[in-house]
Amino acid sequence: MSRRSQPPSPESSPRVAKRPRLEYAPLTSEDYKDGLMLAPMVRSGALPTRLFALKHGAKLVWGPETIDKAILHTTREVDPATGVVSYHGKSKAIFTTHPIEKPFLIYQIGSADPELAVQAAKMVQQDVSGFDLNCGCPKPFSTHAGMGAALLTNPDLLCSILTALREAMPPEITISAKIRLLPSQEDTLKLVERIVNTGISALTVHCRTRNMRMKEKAVITRLREIVEFVEKMGKGIAVIENGDCLGYDDSKRVREVTGAHSVMIATAAEANPTCFSPTPLKDLELTFVPSYIRLGKYLGNHWSSTKFCATQFQGRHENTSRNELKALREAIVRAKGYDDIEEHVAPWTGEQEFAEIVDAIERRGGQRAPPIALQPVALAPVPAPETTTKDNAYVPSDSAPAAQSVPAIGLGLDVPPPASAEAIAVQ
Ligand SMILES: Cc1cc2nc3c(=O)[nH]c(=O)nc-3n(C[C@H](O)[C@H](O)[C@H](O)COP(=O)(O)O)c2cc1C
């Protein structure tokens, strides 16, 4: 997120500022149920992506993991024209949000220290509805510092962070955790029991173990027992499935197998933020990418972030061919700033896109559920038992391939991963 070089004209002030504010009840465990959630995604979970996900039916949205220390030395700034709130670090915004998403926004913390986690939470608490602790990131930059998936084998520390957050935050702010499966189901259940007893409101389970790669199929069959176990604990906590869900239609399969209260989507939403809808957009280069870029510019989202996200978008093509898309694709890859892409996405302002998002959110009428709810599902028969591989990671007994990938042509820009703790925190 860049500081705006030119303040927008008064006419381009957001419509949201002129409307009466909707009142939302404080977030509870119930709000984490019966929904499709946008997963936390470093880089890909940028503000425009979260807003489009909400427009197209996500119930709640998780911000990208932000390391506790990264937010502590930031300064909060509000753009008076758009209302965008930025937490600026030394050279860039570490976290960016807009008040319109606050009732739905879960801020994800990366931490290995209860005190730092609480300090980080206090920094941003006025702009979010809940905090989630990342207990699943398997990357060395996280685990070497004791964060992410390293917490799975340090349950005392994991639970002390959750407890500290719960005690420090007011009741209207929820606390949740996102874990991966442990190799043994018994150990997973023991861990889940401890986590649930810290007073969290929701638990997301990424149905892969720490050692499993993303291209390996998520072991969603293990979740059923975990959901039943949590339900038996009687605290009303939501269990959210994560792993391999492709969108609204596919979430039925996931809920039938797992019995999970909700489903969280990452990769499919990175490719198409409208996948939460029963009618996701197709031909994204025509129907979505220009709007995304316009909104990015309107919100002052840094071009490198908008460009990165735009190059991840993929979707079904019905009315476009590869050649038709070439011009836009090449222009995005070449563009060094918004001005370089103007001829492909004009008219420019992005105000219309923002207004439509505000309208879509307001149509929820102060409720968190989107207008089209998930259909109730019947649980599928209990699945076959699982087996383990030699690296002790569970695999399903039917060695089925990973969930069907999104059949599409992406924009295909290879953008290197972030390198530093602060870069990781940047959206
Ligand atoms: C680009 C990208 C960034 C991610 N960043 C985070 C993150 O910040 N925090 C987190 O807990 N998980 C992160 N993940 C993992 C996802 O939230 C999710 O657990 C995983 O991708 C499995 O879900 P999926 O099968 O729907 O992709 C990221 C995944 C992707 C693809």
The ligand as an SDF file (V2000), in Angstrom:
LIG
                    3D

 31 33  0  0  0  0  0  0  0  0999 V2000
   -0.3590  -17.7520   -1.3880 C   0  0  0  0  0  0  0  0  0  0  0  0
   -0.6360  -18.4120   -0.0710 C   0  0  0  0  0  0  0  0  0  0  0  0
   -0.3400  -17.7440    1.0960 C   0  0  0  0  0  0  0  0  0  0  0  0
   -0.6280  -18.3360    2.3350 C   0  0  0  0  0  0  0  0  0  0  0  0
   -0.4220  -17.6270    3.4800 N   0  0  0  0  0  0  0  0  0  0  0  0
   -0.8710  -18.1370    4.6710 C   0  0  0  0  0  0  0  0  0  0  0  0
   -0.8760  -17.3490    5.8370 C   0  0  0  0  0  0  0  0  0  0  0  0
   -0.5220  -16.1700    5.8490 O   0  0  0  0  0  0  0  0  0  0  0  0
   -1.3160  -17.9240    7.0020 N   0  0  0  0  0  0  0  0  0  0  0  0
   -1.7710  -19.2240    7.0370 C   0  0  0  0  0  0  0  0  0  0  0  0
   -2.1780  -19.7000    8.1030 O   0  0  0  0  0  0  0  0  0  0  0  0
   -1.7910  -19.9780    5.9250 N   0  0  0  0  0  0  0  0  0  0  0  0
   -1.3740  -19.4550    4.7470 C   0  0  0  0  0  0  0  0  0  0  0  0
   -1.4830  -20.1950    3.6180 N   0  0  0  0  0  0  0  0  0  0  0  0
   -2.0900  -21.5380    3.7020 C   0  0  0  0  0  0  0  0  0  0  0  0
   -3.5910  -21.4420    3.4290 C   0  0  0  0  0  0  0  0  0  0  0  0
   -4.2440  -20.5680    4.3320 O   0  0  0  0  0  0  0  0  0  0  0  0
   -4.2410  -22.8180    3.4990 C   0  0  0  0  0  0  0  0  0  0  0  0
   -4.0680  -23.3410    4.7800 O   0  0  0  0  0  0  0  0  0  0  0  0
   -3.6680  -23.8000    2.4820 C   0  0  0  0  0  0  0  0  0  0  0  0
   -3.3780  -23.1870    1.2580 O   0  0  0  0  0  0  0  0  0  0  0  0
   -4.6410  -24.9630    2.2550 C   0  0  0  0  0  0  0  0  0  0  0  0
   -5.8580  -24.4940    1.7380 O   0  0  0  0  0  0  0  0  0  0  0  0
   -6.2260  -24.6920    0.1830 P   0  0  0  0  0  0  0  0  0  0  0  0
   -6.1320  -26.1530   -0.0850 O   0  0  0  0  0  0  0  0  0  0  0  0
   -7.6000  -24.1360    0.0290 O   0  0  0  0  0  0  0  0  0  0  0  0
   -5.1900  -23.9560   -0.6000 O   0  0  0  0  0  0  0  0  0  0  0  0
   -1.1810  -19.6430    2.3860 C   0  0  0  0  0  0  0  0  0  0  0  0
   -1.4540  -20.3200    1.1820 C   0  0  0  0  0  0  0  0  0  0  0  0
   -1.2040  -19.7150   -0.0220 C   0  0  0  0  0  0  0  0  0  0  0  0
   -1.5650  -20.4510   -1.2850 C   0  0  0  0  0  0  0  0  0  0  0  0
  1  2  1  0
  2  3  1  0
  2 30  2  0
  3  4  2  0
  4  5  1  0
  4 28  1  0
  5  6  2  0
  6  7  1  0
  6 13  1  0
  7  8  2  0
  7  9  1  0
  9 10  1  0
 10 11  2  0
 10 12  1  0
 12 13  2  0
 13 14  1  0
 14 15  1  0
 14 28  1  0
 15 16  1  0
 16 17  1  0
 16 18  1  0
 18 19  1  0
 18 20  1  0
 20 21  1  0
 20 22  1  0
 22 23  1  0
 23 24  1  0
 24 25  2  0
 24 26  1  0
 24 27  1  0
 28 29  2  0
 29 30  1  0
 30 31  1  0
M  END
$$$$
